[in-house]
């Protein structure tokens, strides 16, 4: 069978989800056309146009670069149905009305290409019933595809088949969604609300029920059910506000309409909570209406009080004793909570017990195996662990007995006992649902291995579940060198991988020494060096703490020497004999940004946040960041017909002076920290695969380092122009006096100091200016105040 290619996607429905799905397709360079009804007044595409314009204002931003909204092709069902014939994938994302969806399917059917996949982005309607409106020839190519909101950021996509869906169609779609869209795919059964919303929304409803039982406030509950519990920092009620209370109400209604006490023993807990009814009646739908369970007024956060139907001051925190309990090992933690005397502890045990109870009872009807349930709760609801993982970690049979005792004592929300497979058979014998060979399927009584599509060969270290004993990136491969700062290793004996180990991957002397050792190994015996770490942190910058002792003993001169070593290391990376590829994911700030820009090539995950942020601690970039800005400005000018360097310098200067950080890899490219030749990877777990192959490809292509060249700078006239702008900002109250001082130092470096405009300089010359500016600030009292403030509170001091 030929390879499934997605050359264009149609998204039907320009509502919140449809428009954001279209935006994410643009982010990953997939051509997309967004459809909606023809507008009754004005241009026929008016509804779509309004939705596309709205994307630019949404927070968090659905587009990597707001200007890319123009790349979304606009269409309506009256004038542009022929465009559907050009599409390889059609995603229907209109309102959750079965009759509306069925009517639309009848309209589009004549225009669907013979090979195209049609998928419904429903959050819970029956995919099989939806398929009945389609012609027989389309049914094998129809399935459910459930994105989570917001689609750019949420990892989970559920795929749901019908009895007539071809398995190859699901495989093709899974490969596309995984590699091209960067998502984690889970196959769900065609049951009400599928897996994530079935378990997650039921969990939120039972949590709200327990909130009523224990009489706790929303702010305390969110404090208990957020990061302390290993869940999304937004907790329970803030998450509901973000999702939208109307959306949540719709999912609840699906549970109410499609389930019964016979099909779900928890059904009695699915009544719409009184507080939710009240908020819906008031039109307070959460974040979209700026009021829900919480409301922000100025800098104050208020919470809704059902008794008075007013918003009252929020901010109450949970008792610290429960925070300490939640840090204990899993087995001890659950026992402490179960035996807690206070309401908050009893509440925590109750919601955890309910989650174990619910997941166990429904596993067979909603999912193929326990792994898919845990992944859904991780990727769709921001949990660090799914319910089965926590249960297994705490001791499978011990926890099962505690849950069953509560059920027998009438303390649980329903009387249904735990399934027999919990206490008997392979799960009980082996201590849990997750084992090295796979995760448990209660229907077959066997452990099911993860799917093995070719696309997953691109993930060297895919996410795994507790108990699977998957290879760890911290020990895999062959170690070439390792100390407390860095690990140098290889997977294939062709490319050296450098993984920084320090806290927040801060770059200190040990890291610099390790990188140079890795480069030396690569130049002698390998095809390249890849800098990669297996978490959401490339590097948060230079290790300021490691500099303090040297500064205290030797003053600025000691720091000058350390900075010189870092600068020389950056130049060695830039001019190495083999390619150096920085595989960037998450934060690459300050020195991390400098490490990336001095590499031969960058391979960046879509969610990469790159920038020179030293101004936040009262410093300037000191490891070559400003030199890079000056050099890139000269290179960009050389590609144009202009002879004025200053316009090409403005973006880089502003980025450093204002500590701008790219809020996506796409925006980082716009800021100049990534180049057009760099690769942006949608799926974080494919980053290492792509980086290694990029290094090999560069080597195979006869890689040679760039020539060392002199380049022109803007000189004293450029400094004067930028300084004048800084004066206006200072005098207008937009920046502080110290910000002005730092900005002027940055201008002096990137413009090359007090020389004539157009003077040719070297990187080493500019790096000398950079070091001088950096070390001069270390002795400045206001900079020291910023550094100490950041180190003690983690927040920038504005002085």
Secondary structure, DSSP 8 states (H G I E B T S, - for coil): ------S-EEEE--SHHHHHHHHHHHHTT--EEEEE---SSSSTTHHHHHHHHHHTT-SS-SSSSGGGGGGSEEEETTT-GGGGGG-SEEEE---S-HHHHHHHHHHHGGGS-TT-EEEE--SSS-HHHHHTTS-HHHHTTEEEEEE-SSTTT--EEEEE--TT--HHHHHHHHHIIIIIT--EEEEE-SSTTTTHHHHHHHHHHHHHHHHHHHT--HHHHHHHSSGGGTS-TTTTHHHHHHH-HHHHHHHHHHHHHH--TTT-TTGGGGS--HHHHHHHHHT--BGGGTBSSEEEETTEEEEEETTTTEEEE------HHHHHHTTS-HHHHHHHHHT--SHHHHHHHHHHHHHHHHHHHHHHHHBSSHHHHHHHHHHHH--SS-HHHHHHHT-HHHHHHHHHHHHHTT-SS------HHHHSSHHHHHTSSEETTEEEETTTTEEE-----GGGGG-TT----TTS----TTT-SEEEEE-SSEEEEESSSSSEEEEE-SGGG-B-HHHHHHHHHHHHHHHHHSSEEEE--SSSEEE--B-HHHHHHHHHHHHHHHHHHHHHHHHHHHHHHHT-SSEEEEEEEEEEETHHHHHHHTSSEEEEEEEEEEE--GGGGT----SSHHHHHHHHHHHHHHTSS----HHHHHHHHHHHHTT-B-SSHHHHHHTTSS-TTSEEESSGGGHHHHHHHHHHHHHHTT--------EE--HHHHHHHHHHHHHHHHHTTSS-HHHHHHHHHHHHHHTTSSS-TT-EE-HHHHHHHHHHHHHHHHT-HHHHHHHHHHHHHSS----
